[in-house]
Amino acid sequence: MTNKPLIRALHGAAKIHQARAPHDTVHFRLHYPAEYTGADAERLSGLLPAVTDQAPWPLAIIMPGINVGSDQYRWLAVSLANEGIASITFDFVDELMPGNLALSPGLDITAVAPDTYGTRPSATAIAPLLGALHRLEREGPINGLIDASRFVLIGHSAGGTVALENAKREWFPGLRGVITYGAHTMPALMLGHPKDTVLPVLDDVPVLLISGSDDGVIRQSADRYKGGADHDPVKATFDRAVSSHVLSRYVVIDGGSHMVMGHPGDTTTARGFLDADPTPESQALDGEVRCLIAGLTIAFAKAALSKDPRRMDTKPLEAFAKNPRVSEWGRK
């Protein structure tokens, strides 16, 4: 039998100690490169040995949008694992506010108030996931194969906001970079910040901010921030919140909707109905947009996760500036 490389997932769970039972458990999948050798134990259990030629693998944690299930990011997790970056997706049913249950990236909203922002993490899931991964990594097919001292956060929508607002290496020493799609750090007025506030990214980690030109969710959420017709909180975040770094980039993808990041889509939850109604043309374009998101993400992650940060290779990322679907390209 010919060995065939596969991407497999291990399952785990972790407790979120700030949350109230029963909504205090995050369930996750770790994706890694594997192979089926034909051994009886593999055939009967489905547990496949890792392909170790690129190990130890750095890590990516994919932070979901509100009410966006983890399966909608599996396409990206598989793409990363194929490139030797182990990747975590997760589901966490959280009580965002009293009586408001939702799939969440894990957010302590009290930690982003005017008097608390930057004093403690607002991300409630990152540390428990890293702890659970450490336990998982000590046994089974990934024993000794993950380098969690090098990881990136990848966030969509609210998950991207949580990633940006927790980019502080004092809290998460292994953090090497943040990648987001359809996300920004402009807080809702209900949190008590002054109008037009853009919360700073707290450390000088490299940041890749990707935006879609047809993002209906951000456009129709402008009243949360008292934004006008030209409201662009993603651009404002890059200009005003991201520190200067050789790798940081701002990218706008022509034709990208807010929910294109989630595939296959789920119309029963989240706010995808605020994007334009799909057409055969836009649905055909969506695959092209996701391919571009994956390419940008992988190129940025590989540079940010390089073992010697002084020698990060920016050329593969910079090559995407010439992609015909890239309508804006900014750098620090």
NUTORZA-124537 format. One record per atom (N, C-alpha, C): residue in one letter; y, x, z. Coordinates in steps of 0.001 Angstrom, whole numbers, padded with zeros to 6 digits, always signed. Example, Ala and Ser with C-alpha at 12.3 -4.5 7.8 and 13.67 -1.06 7.14 Angstrom:
<atoms>
A-005690+013190+007800;A-004500+012300+007800;A-003300+013200+007800;S-002250+012850+007080;S-001060+013670+007140;S+000030+012900+007870;
</atoms>
This chain:
<atoms>
M-001196+000849+000000;M+000000+000000+000000;M+001246+000884+000000;T+002241+000563-000828;T+003479+001319-000885;T+004410+000872+000226;N+004944+001829+000993;N+005888+001485+002042;N+007170+000942+001434;K+007689-000125+002020;K+008907-000749+001528;K+009924-000800+002653;P+011056-000104+002502;P+012074-000152+003556;P+012555-001591+003772;L+012713-001948+005006;L+013150-003283+005387;L+014213-003164+006471;I+015059-004204+006580;I+015952-004311+007733;I+015350-005347+008670;R+015068-004928+009890;R+014467-005808+010883;R+015422-006002+012051;A+015156-007023+012858;A+016018-007319+014000;A+015185-007441+015264;L+015708-006873+016329;L+015168-007066+017665;L+016074-008044+018412;H+015479-008845+019284;H+016231-009890+019979;H+016422-009527+021442;G+017570-009918+021987;G+017835-009652+023392;G+018839-010632+023954;A+019064-010545+025259;A+020016-011407+025956;A+020683-010609+027053;A+021877-011052+027436;A+022610-010390+028514;A+023433-011427+029256;K+023663-011173+030526;K+024478-012050+031341;K+025955-011663+031231;I+026800-012693+031135;I+028246-012512+031163;I+028713-012890+032566;H+029021-011915+033372;H+029219-012179+034796;H+030503-012957+035089;Q+031493-012895+034170;Q+032710-013671+034402;Q+032519-015151+034112;A+031438-015496+033378;A+031230-016882+032948;A+030454-017661+033999;R+030560-018996+033911;R+029867-019875+034850;R+028574-020386+034231;A+027496-020342+035031;A+026216-020905+034588;A+026392-022395+034320;P+025681-022929+033309;P+024663-022251+032491;P+025219-021498+031295;H+026545-021487+031136;H+027143-020867+029953;H+027538-019427+030265;D+026535-018634+030633;D+026798-017259+031046;D+025820-016274+030425;T+025243-016640+029283;T+024253-015775+028633;T+024601-015601+027163;V+024616-014367+026706;V+024812-014070+025291;V+023468-013658+024711;H+023127-014212+023554;H+021889-013876+022849;H+022251-013064+021604;F+021552-011959+021408;F+021949-011068+020324;F+020745-010604+019514;R+021055-010085+018333;R+020073-009458+017446;R+020586-008069+017082;L+019711-007082+017208;L+020031-005723+016782;L+019302-005453+015478;H+020044-005138+014428;H+019476-004886+013101;H+019331-003387+012881;Y+018185-002989+012377;Y+017908-001565+012194;Y+017010-001372+010966;P+017044-000190+010362;P+016179+000083+009198;P+014748+000353+009646;A+013792-000267+008972;A+012385-000166+009366;A+011519-000066+008119;E+010215+000099+008348;E+009270+000107+007234;E+007941-000489+007698;Y+007247-001096+006751;Y+005913-001638+007006;Y+004893-000653+006475;T+004116-000065+007384;T+003152+000954+006974;T+001773+000380+006697;G+001571-000901+007010;G+000273-001520+006814;G-000615-001484+008037;A-000112-000949+009139;A-000920-000868+010358;A-001218-002264+010890;D-002392-002427+011497;D-002789-003731+012024;D-001796-004250+013059;A-001296-003375+013933;A-000357-003810+014973;A+000916-004385+014351;E+001355-003803+013255;E+002543-004302+012572;E+002250-005649+011907;R+001092-005731+011274;R+000729-006970+010584;R+000605-008138+011551;L+000094-007882+012746;L-000164-008962+013691;L+001032-009300+014566;S+001933-008347+014777;S+003064-008591+015681;S+004386-008795+014960;G+004497-008267+013750;G+005781-008305+013047;G+006754-007253+013521;L+006346-006415+014464;L+007200-005358+014995;L+006979-004088+014176;L+008012-003665+013449;L+007872-002566+012497;L+008554-001310+013009;P+007992-000139+012715;P+008606+001114+013163;P+009897+001397+012401;A+010772+002113+013063;A+012058+002444+012466;A+011920+003541+011424;V+012798+003512+010444;V+012972+004633+009526;V+013983+005564+010183;T+013565+006770+010494;T+014354+007619+011387;T+015147+008716+010689;D+015133+008749+009352;D+015767+009884+008693;D+017281+009938+008909;Q+017916+008792+009240;Q+019353+008789+009506;Q+019669+008663+010996;A+018649+008649+011834;A+018841+008491+013274;A+019303+009817+013907;P+019991+009755+015076;P+020355+008535+015794;P+021489+007789+015090;W+021345+006465+015015;W+022319+005650+014303;W+023521+005345+015189;P+024719+005407+014621;P+025864+004828+015319;P+025738+003301+015298;L+026665+002626+015929;L+026519+001201+016193;L+027739+000421+015713;A+027497-000794+015250;A+028563-001749+014965;A+028275-003035+015724;I+029282-003566+016400;I+029177-004861+017071;I+030048-005839+016295;I+029433-006887+015768;I+030144-007865+014946;I+030570-009019+015839;M+031889-009187+015986;M+032474-010192+016869;M+032757-011457+016064;P+032160-012596+016424;P+032274-013799+015590;P+033572-014563+015811;G+033911-015375+014843;G+034984-016332+015019;G+034540-017484+015913;I+035505-018275+016355;I+035195-019433+017191;I+034323-020408+016400;N+033192-020782+016986;N+032253-021736+016406;N+031651-021272+015078;V+031552-019964+014906;V+030878-019407+013737;V+029594-018737+014230;G+028451-019265+013788;G+027168-018758+014258;G+026860-017367+013738;S+026066-016641+014503;S+025779-015254+014153;S+025056-015107+012823;D+024267-016105+012434;D+023553-016011+011156;D+024503-015872+009972;Q+025747-016325+010139;Q+026707-016237+009047;Q+027219-014808+008828;Y+026880-013908+009743;Y+027259-012504+009578;Y+026059-011602+009312;R+024895-012210+009139;R+023695-011395+008922;R+023808-010581+007641;W+024441-011127+006608;W+024597-010390+005348;W+025313-009056+005588;L+026321-009063+006465;L+027062-007846+006746;L+026249-006914+007645;A+025550-007482+008634;A+024716-006672+009517;A+023643-005930+008721;V+023029-006615+007755;V+022001-005991+006925;V+022621-004883+006058;S+023800-005143+005513;S+024471-004128+004692;S+024747-002872+005505;L+025197-003044+006742;L+025473-001894+007604;L+024193-001143+007953;A+023151-001878+008314;A+021886-001232+008685;A+021300-000456+007514;N+021478-000966+006310;N+021016-000249+005118;N+021715+001098+004953;E+022899+001215+005547;E+023659+002460+005455;E+023491+003333+006694;G+022530+002982+007549;G+022269+003798+008725;G+023172+003514+009906;I+023765+002316+009938;I+024588+001892+011071;I+023907+000689+011711;A+023301+000878+012870;A+022669-000248+013562;A+023746-001280+013900;S+023390-002567+013821;S+024427-003583+013966;S+023952-004735+014828;I+024879-005222+015655;I+024605-006331+016560;I+025370-007561+016115;T+024675-008684+016031;T+025308-009998+015919;T+024910-010789+017167;F+025750-011758+017547;F+025422-012477+018775;F+025990-013889+018777;D+025380-014718+019636;D+025841-016084+019888;D+026094-016242+021382;F+027249-016771+021722;F+027613-016978+023115;F+028330-018320+023232;V+027659-019303+023830;V+028297-020594+024100;V+029133-020425+025360;D+030434-020516+025202;D+031373-020188+026263;D+032270-021392+026552;E+032728-021467+027777;E+033726-022482+028139;E+035095-021837+027964;L+035645-021986+026760;L+036904-021320+026442;L+038023-021775+027368;M+038057-023070+027603;M+038951-023694+028561;M+038148-024790+029247;P+038583-025279+030399;P+037806-026302+031096;P+037448-027470+030179;G+036147-027703+030044;G+035663-028804+029225;G+035571-028520+027745;N+035958-027314+027309;N+035940-026962+025888;N+034875-025905+025650;L+033671-026357+025251;L+032560-025459+024975;L+032531-025115+023500;A+032294-023843+023204;A+032279-023402+021805;A+031528-022099+021695;L+031039-021816+020482;L+030574-020461+020186;L+031783-019537+020234;S+031649-018432+020908;S+032811-017607+021224;S+032497-016129+021061;P+033518-015304+020753;P+033325-013850+020781;P+033302-013303+022201;G+033579-014148+023188;G+033661-013713+024578;G+035077-013335+024926;L+035812-014260+025553;L+037239-014044+025799;L+037641-014576+027158;D+038228-013715+027965;D+038884-014114+029205;D+040357-014309+028883;I+040756-015558+028702;I+042103-015851+028213;I+043168-015452+029223;T+042789-015373+030514;T+043775-014987+031520;T+044167-013514+031400;A+043380-012735+030686;A+043672-011306+030545;A+044630-011012+029398;V+045088-012046+028676;V+046056-011818+027598;V+047374-012521+027901;A+047609-012848+029162;A+048887-013419+029580;A+049945-012314+029618;P+051238-012678+029659;P+052296-011645+029637;P+052186-010610+030752;D+051711-011005+031938;D+051659-010069+033055;D+050309-009371+033218;T+049354-009704+032354;T+048018-009106+032496;T+047557-008343+031265;Y+048188-008573+030106;Y+047688-007924+028887;Y+047729-006405+029030;G+046604-005772+028755;G+046501-004324+028826;G+046066-003782+030170;T+045960-004660+031182;T+045562-004191+032513;T+044055-004247+032713;R+043365-005076+031953;R+041912-005183+032045;R+041394-005750+030736;P+040112-005563+030426;P+039575-006108+029173;P+039627-007632+029162;S+039979-008182+028017;S+039843-009631+027818;S+038517-009956+027147;A+037859-008939+026595;A+036539-009126+025972;A+035478-009176+027060;T+034743-010273+027126;T+033733-010416+028172;T+032326-010061+027697;A+032114-009931+026395;A+030759-009719+025876;A+030445-008272+025540;I+031460-007444+025289;I+031192-006100+024777;I+030403-005264+025783;A+030880-005160+027012;A+030191-004340+028012;A+028778-004840+028300;P+028554-006163+028478;P+027174-006629+028676;P+026266-006342+027483;L+026783-006442+026265;L+025973-006130+025091;L+025586-004657+025071;L+026521-003778+025390;L+026210-002349+025416;L+025181-002039+026505;G+025307-002711+027648;G+024326-002508+028708;G+022949-002995+028328;A+022890-004185+027702;A+021597-004725+027277;A+020983-003872+026176;L+021818-003343+025289;L+021320-002468+024228;L+020704-001203+024833;H+021327-000682+025865;H+020784+000520+026511;H+019394+000246+027073;R+019203-000932+027649;R+017878-001282+028174;R+016878-001478+027039;L+017324-002163+025966;L+016445-002414+024831;L+016049-001115+024145;E+016981-000181+024121;E+016790+001056+023376;E+015804+002007+024064;R+015483+001748+025306;R+014579+002630+026033;R+013107+002363+025732;E+012844+001312+024963;E+011449+000998+024674;E+011335+000440+023256;G+010133+000356+022758;G+009913-000237+021443;G+010292+000682+020304;P+010491+000106+019122;P+010623+000924+017907;P+011950+001664+017787;I+012920+001383+018648;I+014209+002077+018522;I+014436+003064+019658;N+013398+003408+020369;N+013518+004299+021517;N+014182+005618+021122;G+015355+005876+021707;G+016056+007128+021462;G+016762+007225+020131;L+016894+006115+019403;L+017391+006188+018027;L+018822+005689+017845;I+019472+005228+018900;I+020836+004707+018777;I+021796+005606+019543;D+022895+005936+018889;D+023950+006727+019508;D+025112+005792+019840;A+025043+005140+021011;A+026080+004175+021401;A+027361+004863+021839;S+027386+006200+021816;S+028642+006898+022076;S+029539+006889+020845;R+029038+006319+019747;R+029835+006130+018526;R+029638+004702+018049;F+030639+003851+018265;F+030501+002490+017772;F+031846+001957+017287;V+031747+000981+016384;V+032926+000269+015899;V+032784-001206+016235;L+033924-001865+016379;L+033972-003307+016518;L+034399-003901+015186;I+033657-004919+014743;I+033975-005618+013496;I+034195-007077+013858;G+035386-007604+013609;G+035684-008951+014059;G+036229-009844+012962;H+035809-011100+013015;H+036297-012124+012093;H+037108-013142+012879;S+038298-013467+012390;S+039114-014517+012996;S+039365-014198+014475;A+039053-015124+015383;A+039280-014869+016808;A+038490-013664+017299;G+037314-013421+016704;G+036552-012235+017076;G+037288-010952+016724;G+038032-010983+015625;G+038856-009838+015265;G+040009-009647+016233;T+040599-010757+016662;T+041675-010669+017646;T+041178-010042+018943;V+040010-010491+019408;V+039437-009913+020628;V+039170-008425+020434;A+038662-008048+019277;A+038395-006628+019012;A+039682-005813+019057;L+040733-006304+018408;L+042004-005582+018367;L+042621-005456+019754;E+042527-006519+020536;E+043173-006532+021845;E+042383-005773+022912;N+041198-005275+022549;N+040380-004506+023482;N+040059-003116+022956;A+040859-002651+022024;A+040665-001331+021430;A+041269-000274+022342;K+040618-000068+023464;K+041090+000893+024465;K+039903+001719+024937;R+039945+003018+024647;R+038791+003862+024941;R+038593+004100+026435;E+039627+003859+027226;E+039440+003916+028676;E+038434+002854+029115;W+038431+001700+028441;W+037505+000617+028759;W+036165+000818+028069;F+036194+001276+026821;F+034985+001419+026003;F+034995+002814+025374;P+034508+003827+026113;P+034677+005218+025691;P+034085+005549+024324;G+033049+004836+023891;G+032435+005161+022614;G+033132+004560+021405;L+034187+003788+021618;L+034844+003086+020511;L+035504+004069+019557;R+035177+003945+018270;R+035722+004829+017239;R+036641+004125+016258;G+036631+002796+016229;G+037481+002100+015266;G+037263+000607+015320;V+038208-000126+014698;V+038154-001584+014663;V+038383-002044+013225;I+037541-002973+012789;I+037625-003555+011450;I+037723-005065+011612;T+038704-005701+010978;T+038831-007149+011123;T+039081-007811+009778;Y+038696-009090+009725;Y+039024-009923+008582;Y+039661-011214+009116;G+040834-011547+008602;G+041506-012783+008995;G+041859-012816+010467;A+042374-011711+011011;A+042649-011622+012441;A+043972-010908+012678;H+044580-011185+013840;H+045871-010598+014195;H+046033-010623+015710;T+047141-010095+016206;T+047380-010055+017654;T+048610-010864+018052;M+049012-011826+017243;M+050127-012696+017619;M+049590-013793+018538;P+050002-013829+019820;P+049425-014784+020761;P+050012-016178+020604;A+049204-017175+020912;A+049690-018556+020914;A+050772-018713+021982;L+051777-019522+021673;L+052888-019720+022596;L+052428-020279+023931;M+051308-021015+023939;M+050814-021607+025175;M+050464-020557+026229;L+050269-019304+025811;L+049934-018247+026761;L+051154-017732+027508;G+052335-018130+027060;G+053547-017763+027786;G+054313-016586+027237;H+053874-016007+026127;H+054602-014901+025527;H+055826-015422+024781;P+056869-014623+024653;P+058027-015038+023870;P+057669-015266+022403;K+058458-016089+021755;K+058266-016331+020326;K+058316-015017+019551;D+057482-014911+018529;D+057418-013762+017627;D+056820-012522+018297;T+056096-012708+019399;T+055412-011581+020027;T+054228-011127+019175;V+054065-009853+019028;V+052864-009261+018449;V+052336-008279+019492;L+051182-008576+020054;L+050628-007726+021107;L+050175-006396+020516;P+050485-005294+021179;P+050115-003981+020617;P+048629-003706+020721;V+048096-002991+019741;V+046773-002407+019871;V+046913-001278+020884;L+046069-001275+021915;L+046326-000494+023121;L+046022+000990+023004;D+045335+001404+021973;D+044973+002811+021815;D+045189+003183+020355;D+045143+004487+020085;D+045394+004949+018719;D+044113+005074+017913;V+043160+004150+018134;V+041948+004145+017312;V+042305+003676+015905;P+041590+004144+014901;P+041862+003666+013545;P+041521+002195+013390;V+042310+001502+012600;V+042168+000060+012408;V+042191-000259+010924;L+041242-001085+010493;L+041229-001628+009135;L+041451-003129+009236;L+042609-003595+008795;L+042929-005019+008789;L+042769-005555+007373;I+041795-006462+007188;I+041566-007078+005886;I+042005-008537+005961;S+042693-008977+004932;S+043189-010347+004882;S+042865-010948+003519;G+042739-012276+003479;G+042528-012967+002209;G+043796-013674+001767;S+044091-013634+000484;S+045327-014254-000012;S+045300-015772+000105;D+044100-016377+000210;D+043975-017836+000281;D+043432-018275+001638;D+043966-017694+002708;D+043502-017986+004065;D+044179-019253+004581;G+043493-020396+004423;G+044063-021665+004850;G+044122-021831+006351;V+043213-021211+007086;V+043184-021364+008543;V+044397-020690+009172;I+044688-019455+008787;I+045879-018792+009320;I+047140-019515+008876;R+047196-019915+007624;R+048386-020583+007117;R+048670-021882+007868;Q+047607-022643+008168;Q+047808-023933+008824;Q+047788-023835+010352;S+047774-022616+010874;S+047877-022411+012318;S+049235-021871+012721;A+050168-021836+011781;A+051461-021205+012046;A+052207-021854+013201;D+051986-023151+013432;D+052727-023816+014508;D+052298-023334+015886;R+051140-022718+015984;R+050742-022124+017269;R+051680-020998+017675;Y+052315-020374+016670;Y+053146-019208+016910;Y+054590-019448+016486;K+054894-020673+016061;K+056212-021038+015527;K+056574-020199+014317;G+055568-019931+013503;G+055821-019193+012278;G+056336-020115+011190;G+057041-019533+010212;G+057589-020317+009117;G+056691-020277+007900;A+057282-020634+006749;A+056498-020693+005515;A+055967-019324+005111;D+056697-018269+005505;D+056269-016921+005141;D+055504-016244+006275;H+054987-017059+007175;H+054266-016563+008345;H+053071-015711+007920;D+053061-014446+008309;D+051948-013543+007992;D+051657-012679+009214;P+050915-013230+010182;P+050663-012472+011409;P+049773-011251+011208;V+048951-011237+010161;V+048103-010072+009916;V+048967-008885+009490;K+049874-009117+008567;K+050791-008046+008141;K+051670-007598+009304;A+052143-008552+010101;A+052964-008202+011259;A+052180-007338+012246;T+050899-007631+012410;T+050060-006836+013310;T+049944-005402+012809;F+049732-005231+011515;F+049622-003875+010980;F+050943-003123+011125;D+052043-003803+010824;D+053347-003135+010850;D+053812-002819+012268;R+053531-003734+013215;R+054161-003634+014537;R+053197-003298+015680;A+051895-003443+015466;A+050955-003286+016584;A+050005-002110+016435;V+049772-001652+015205;V+048799-000594+014954;V+049489+000762+014981;S+048936+001681+015776;S+049496+003028+015849;S+049239+003777+014547;S+050042+004785+014314;S+049859+005606+013121;S+048551+006378+013216;H+047731+006273+012210;H+046451+006990+012167;H+046089+007230+010714;V+045521+008390+010441;V+045217+008770+009065;V+044282+007775+008383;L+043454+007046+009153;L+042461+006158+008562;L+042903+004697+008514;S+043929+004321+009252;S+044304+002903+009340;S+044811+002375+007999;R+044332+001159+007649;R+044700+000544+006377;R+044898-000966+006555;Y+045734-001520+005667;Y+045942-002959+005567;Y+045600-003364+004141;V+044667-004321+003994;V+044160-004691+002668;V+044218-006205+002506;V+044774-006663+001398;V+044732-008079+001055;V+043825-008242-000159;I+042840-009146-000027;I+041906-009414-001118;I+042343-010678-001830;D+042611-010566-003094;D+043054-011702-003899;D+041944-012754-003980;G+042258-013993-003583;G+041299-015087-003654;G+040440-015245-002423;G+040617-014397-001415;G+039809-014485-000210;G+040247-015627+000691;S+039330-016505+001058;S+039611-017582+002008;S+039332-017085+003421;H+039630-017896+004415;H+039375-017494+005797;H+037882-017422+006085;M+037138-018422+005616;M+035731-018531+005982;M+034782-017831+005021;V+035326-017094+004040;V+034447-016376+003115;V+033621-015333+003867;M+034109-014908+005010;M+033385-013907+005811;M+032051-014455+006314;G+031954-015757+006520;G+030727-016362+007009;G+029866-016872+005867;H+028636-016372+005771;H+027756-016764+004664;H+026305-016775+005143;P+025555-017860+004863;P+026014-019081+004204;P+026907-019889+005134;G+027848-020586+004557;G+028805-021330+005354;G+028178-022492+006091;D+028879-022955+007110;D+028433-024084+007923;D+029605-025046+008063;T+029550-026163+007362;T+030661-027110+007361;T+030655-028042+008569;T+029655-027926+009446;T+029573-028838+010587;T+030369-028347+011793;T+030926-027139+011723;T+031634-026581+012868;T+032698-025620+012360;A+033519-025103+013279;A+034650-024223+012945;A+035689-024988+012114;R+036649-024263+011526;R+037785-024917+010863;R+037869-024569+009378;G+036722-024382+008761;G+036719-024052+007346;G+037317-025131+006459;F+037413-026353+006973;F+038013-027431+006185;F+039496-027186+005920;L+040108-026230+006615;L+041508-025899+006371;L+041692-024974+005175;D+040609-024345+004733;D+040661-023618+003469;D+040677-024626+002319;A+041031-024157+001126;A+041022-025030-000043;A+039603-025509-000332;D+039481-026710-000881;D+038166-027221-001257;D+037506-026273-002256;P+036229-025992-002061;P+035557-025054-002971;P+035424-025623-004379;T+035499-024755-005336;T+035252-025082-006741;T+034166-024145-007252;P+033546-024454-008398;P+032559-023507-008945;P+033146-022114-009136;E+034428-022053-009528;E+035060-020749-009732;E+035244-020003-008419;S+035708-020720-007366;S+035925-020043-006090;S+034607-019642-005441;Q+033578-020453-005621;Q+032278-020096-005050;Q+031693-018862-005728;A+031935-018736-007021;A+031488-017535-007731;A+032270-016314-007256;L+033555-016515-006955;L+034395-015427-006478;L+034008-014977-005075;D+033512-015903-004240;D+033215-015591-002845;D+032252-014407-002720;G+031234-014373-003572;G+030291-013262-003518;G+030973-011937-003815;E+031903-011953-004769;E+032648-010743-005108;E+033526-010304-003925;V+034134-011284-003251;V+034977-010968-002100;V+034145-010361-000978;R+032981-010959-000685;R+032127-010406+000372;R+031642-009008+000030;C+031343-008776-001229;C+030929-007436-001656;C+032045-006429-001386;L+033276-006836-001623;L+034416-005962-001372;L+034622-005751+000131;I+034472-006825+000919;I+034570-006689+002379;I+033523-005705+002889;A+032290-005844+002411;A+031220-004945+002851;A+031523-003504+002458;G+031988-003299+001241;G+032287-001941+000794;G+033386-001297+001617;L+034453-002050+001869;L+035548-001537+002698;L+035063-001230+004105;T+034281-002157+004656;T+033796-002004+006029;T+032920-000771+006169;I+031998-000591+005232;I+031078+000552+005306;I+031830+001868+005120;A+032748+001920+004160;A+033493+003158+003921;A+034337+003530+005139;F+035008+002542+005728;F+035826+002797+006912;F+034946+003211+008093;A+033850+002457+008314;A+032984+002735+009458;A+032390+004131+009366;K+031935+004529+008196;K+031345+005868+008054;K+032361+006957+008377;A+033609+006754+007960;A+034637+007745+008277;A+034932+007761+009773;A+035112+006565+010352;A+035458+006486+011768;A+034338+006986+012665;L+033099+006817+012230;L+031935+007174+013049;L+031431+008586+012799;S+032141+009340+011989;S+031699+010704+011691;S+031590+011501+012992;K+030615+012378+013058;K+030361+013126+014298;K+031521+014036+014665;D+032261+014473+013661;D+033450+015282+013912;D+034668+014493+013426;P+035392+013807+014321;P+036528+012978+013904;P+037602+013760+013158;R+037640+015072+013337;R+038653+015882+012643;R+038336+016031+011160;R+037093+015680+010783;R+036691+015851+009389;R+036309+014529+008729;M+036888+013438+009197;M+036545+012148+008599;M+036965+012118+007135;D+036091+011582+006309;D+036303+011540+004865;D+036941+010207+004494;T+038199+010226+004115;T+038916+008999+003758;T+038819+008666+002271;K+038251+009556+001462;K+038255+009325+000012;K+037472+008082-000403;P+036250+007833+000136;P+035538+006610-000273;P+036321+005341+000051;L+037030+005323+001192;L+037848+004158+001526;L+039032+004043+000582;E+039702+005150+000336;E+040908+005126-000496;E+040596+004683-001924;A+039359+004902-002369;A+038990+004504-003732;A+039106+003003-003941;F+038979+002215-002853;F+039062+000763-002985;F+040481+000288-003289;A+041477+001136-003123;A+042853+000738-003437;A+043002+000355-004902;K+042121+000881-005755;K+042209+000600-007188;K+041374-000600-007610;N+040680-001242-006654;N+039870-002411-007001;N+040778-003535-007500;P+040451-004176-008620;P+041329-005217-009161;P+041497-006415-008236;R+040612-006606-007275;R+040738-007715-006325;R+041643-007372-005145;V+042038-006127-005017;V+042951-005719-003935;V+044380-005934-004394;S+045065-006884-003777;S+046432-007195-004186;S+047480-006462-003339;E+047109-006034-002145;E+048006-005211-001310;E+047174-004149-000620;W+047786-002959-000461;W+047107-001838+000179;W+048161-001092+000982;G+048033-001119+002302;G+048993-000439+003159;G+048321+000632+003982;R+049077+001656+004341;R+048572+002734+005177;R+049659+003177+006117;K+049271+003792+007224;K+050231+004282+008207;K+050710+005676+007816;
</atoms>
